[in-house]
Amino acid sequence: MASILYIGGTGTISAACVRRSVERGHEVTVLNRGTGRRPLPEGVRLIEADVRDPASVRGALGGAEFDVVADFVAFTPEHVHTDLELFEGHTGQYVFISSASAYEKPPRRMPVTESTPLRNPFWQYSRDKIACEDLLVAAYRDSGFPMTIVRPSHTYDATLIPLEGAWTTLQRMLDGKPVIVHGDGTSWWTLTHARDFARAFVGLFGNPHAVGSPVHITGDESLTWDEIARLLGRALGVSPEIVHVASDAIAREIPEMGPGLVGDKAHSVLFDNTRIKTLVPGWVATTPFAEGAREIAEWYLADPARQRVDAALDAAFDRLASLAG
């Protein structure tokens, strides 16, 4: 049994990892502000502190040591610098959650491996993750700080709809309205269920071969965006009317979608998962998106309160559909 500290612990990915850690018999502590989106499993110790206030974290932890510290809410070099000050000498392994969006865009060759260059001129989020990785690599080289960098790609659970627009887009399917899919709908994408990610992630704990280097965790299933939309439609019992719109046009009409779309989803990406399968022997993603789509549909349809339509976004989709037509 290992002692694990999760910083965050209630997000789409981290909640699944916390559950998996409990299933594996680990002693799990979660540190957050006590306002998490999901309840913690029985037996998990909650420490309420603001990770952006290092003094409060020090006071809350009281010098405790952990076999593994996994930070799911570090997004900038400043956040990682704080973690280095807090946990150097207090953990046997520090796991940083980076992002597969940090890989060069557009990719020059596929499949993407951990040695693919990191460069994303389109998305500040990705550039910040790259800068975080640079800081951790320097810390490992300079002092042997026992870091592991994990790069998730598009990881989801029943609550997270992979299409732009979330429930607004699924409601459009149900209403028979045009559904906007970027590009021509044929670019390749990889979706990974949080359950599958968690099994691989927790399998890295205490593995000396995972220290000092990056690893991405993704499924092997490759789908086009049209296929993703159709699988969600099928789960809802409808056949969506798909309208293709250039990613740049979507970004102009809905600027908040631009960085993640142009800087990530607009590009075909396929991953080589040899490294994670070597580090965690026997691991394989077992949830195809057809199954995941059914879980999404069931979760949203089970409670009308979850079916929130963004009227402004819905109107923007109408405008894009009319332009495409």
N, C-alpha and C positions, 0 to 999 in steps of 0.2 A: 504494500500500500504506500502510495506517495502522497505528499502534501502539495496541493495545487492551489494557487491563488489566481483567480480570474478577476481582471479589472474590466468592468462592464458586466457581462454574464447574462444579460437578458435580451440580447438582440437576436436577429434571425439565425446567425451562425453560432454565436457564443452560447445561447441557451441550449442548443443541441449538444454542444461540446460539454457543457456543465452536466447535462443529463447523462451523457456517455461516460463521463468521469465517475459519476456516482455509481452507474451500472458496473464499472470496472473495479469498484471498491476503494477508490481513492478518497482521501480526506480533502474535501473541497471547501474553500473559502471564496466568497464573492465580495469584492469591494466596489461599491457604487454609492450613489447619493440616496438610495432607497426609493427611487421613483421609477423602477424598471418596468418595462412593458409586459413582462411575463413573470408569473410566480416562480419561485425557486423550488426545486425538488426538496422533499423531506430529507433532513440530515445535513443540508448545506448551511454553513455558517455565513451570515451576512454581516459585513462591517460597513457601516455607513460613514463615508468620507468623500470629499470632493477631490478627485485625482488632480484637478487643476490647482489645488492648494497643497503643495508638498508638505507643509508643516502639519496640516490636518491628517494627511496620510501617515506621516511618521508617528504622530500621536496615537492614531488608531491602531497601527500595527505594532507599536511598542518594540521595535527591533526584532520582530519575529522573522524566522527563516523558513523558506519554502523550497521544496525540491524543484518545483516549476512555477514560474510566473508567466501568465499569458495575458497580454494587454490587447484588448479588442477596441480600445478607444484612443489609440495613439495615432494621430493623423499628420503631425508636423514635427520637424526636427526638435522644436522646443519641448514637445511632449516626450520624445525619446530621451532627450538630454535629462529631463527630470527623472525618468525611469532609471537611467544609468546612475544617477546620484542616489536614488532611493534603494536600488536593489543590487548594486555591485557588492559582492561579498555576502549577500543575503539569499542567494538562490543558486541552485545547481544548473538551471536552464531558464533562460528568458526567451519567450516566444513572441515575436512581433508579427502582427497581422498586416501584411502588405497588400498588394493587389496585382493581379495578372494584367490589369490595364496599364501597368508600368512598362510592360514590354513594348518595344518599338512599334509605332503606328505610322504608316501602315507597315505590316510585317513584310520583310523581304523574302522570307522563306518559311515554310511550314513542314512538319509540325513545329510548334514553339517548344523549346526546351529551356531549362534553367539557365543555360548559357546564352540565350538570345539577348541581344543588347537591350538595355533599358533606355527608352526615350519616347516621351509623349508630348509633343509640342502643342497639343490641343486642349489638355485638361489639367488644370492646376492641382486637382486632387491627386492625380497620378504623379506629377512632378514632386509634390510634397512627400509622397510615399517613397519615391526614388531617393530623395534627400535623407529621409529617415534611414533607409537601407545603407546609404553611404556612411552615415554616422555610426551605425552598428558594426559595419565591416571594419571601420577604423578602430573601434573599441576592441573588437576581437583581435585584430592584429597587434594593437598597442599593449593591451593588458590581459588578453585571453578571456575577455568577458564572454560567458557561455551562451551566446545568442543563437537562435534559430529563426530564420525568416521564412514565413509561410505566405504564399501568394494564392489566395482564392480567386477564382473567376466568378462567373455569375451564379451565386449560390442562393437557393430559395427554399421556402417551406410552404405550408398550406396558406400562410398569411400574405405571401409576397407574390404578386403577379408579374411575370417577367416582361410583359409588353409595356411600352410607354403608355401612360395614362391610367394604369392600374384598373380599378373597378370601372372607371368611366369608360374604358375601352370595352370591357366585358358587357357593360350595360348596352353599349352600342350594338354589340353582337346580338343580344337578346331583343333589341328593338328593331333589328333589321337595317340599321344605319351603316354606312360605309366605315370600315375599320382601316385606319392608316397604318401601313407597314413601310418602313424606310427602304430606300433604294428600289431594287426590283424584286425584293423578297427572296432572292436565291443565295445571299451570302450565308456562310456557315457559322454556326454558333454552338457553344457548349454550355449546357445547364447542368448544375450539380445540386442534388438534394442535400439539405443541411444534415440529414441523418448520415448520408454517405460521407460527407466531409468530416463529420465528427469522429467517425470510426477511424479514419486515417489520421486525423489531427491528434487524437488522444494516443494513438499508436506511436507517435513520435516522442512521447514523454520519456525522458531518461535514456534516450538512444544517443550514444556518443557520436555516432556517424551522422547525426542530424545537426550537430553543433558546428557553428562557424560557416554555414552555407545556406543557400535558399532552396526551397522546394515548393512547387505548386501542387495544389490538390484540386483536381477537376475530374469529372466523369469522362468516359470514352465515347459517349453517344454524341453524334454530330447531327444537328438539325438545321434546316434553313428557317428563316424567320417566318416564311409563309407556313411551313409545317408547324411551327410553334403556335401560330395563330389558329390554325385549323384544329390542332389538338385541344386547345382551350375551348374552341367552339364546340367540338364534339363532346367535350365533358359537360358543356352547358346544354347539349341537345340541339344545337343549331349549326348551320353552315355559314360562316361569316362571309360577307361581301368585302373582299380585300381590295383596297386602293393603294397603289404604290406612289410614293412621293419621295423626291430626292432628299437625302439627309440634310443638305444645306438649306433647302426650302423649309423643312420642319424647324430647323434651328432659327431661321429668321422669324418664323411665325410664332414659335414658342421658345424664346431664348433660354429659358431655364433648362430645357432639354438638350441644348446644343453641345455643351462640353462632353457629357457622357455619351451622346450619340455619335458626334463627329470624332470624338477622341477614343471611342471604344467600340460600340455596337455596330457602327457602319462598316467595320472591317471584318472579313472572314478570319476566324482564329480557330485553329485545331491544336491540341496539346499532346505532347509526348509525355506519358505518365510513368515512364520507366523508373524514374528516381523514387517517387513515392511508393511504388510497388516493391522496390528493392528495400527501402527503409522499413516498410510495414508489410512483411511477407504475407501473402494471402489476401491482401486488401483489394477489393474491386467495388466500384459503384454498382449498386444493385437496383436502384430505383429509376426506371425509364421515365421520360417526361410524360408519356401517356398516363402513367399511374399518378405522377405528381400533379398533372393537370386535373385529374379527377379529385384529388385531395383539395386542391385550390377551389374548385367549383363547389364541392360539398361544404367547405368551411364558410365561404361567403354566402351561399344560399341558405345556410342554417340560421342566419340571423340578419334580418333586414337592416339592423343598425350598422352592419359592416358594409352595406352596399351604398357607399357615399359617392355621388356623382359630383364632379367639379364642373359647374355650369360654364365657367369661363373657358375651361379646357375643352369641354364638349363643343362649344361654339367655335373654338379655334380648329378643332378637327373638321367641323362642317366647312369652314372656309378652305382648309387644305383639300378636302374632298372635291369641292366645287372647282378649285383651280386645276386639280388633276383631271377632272372630267372635261 
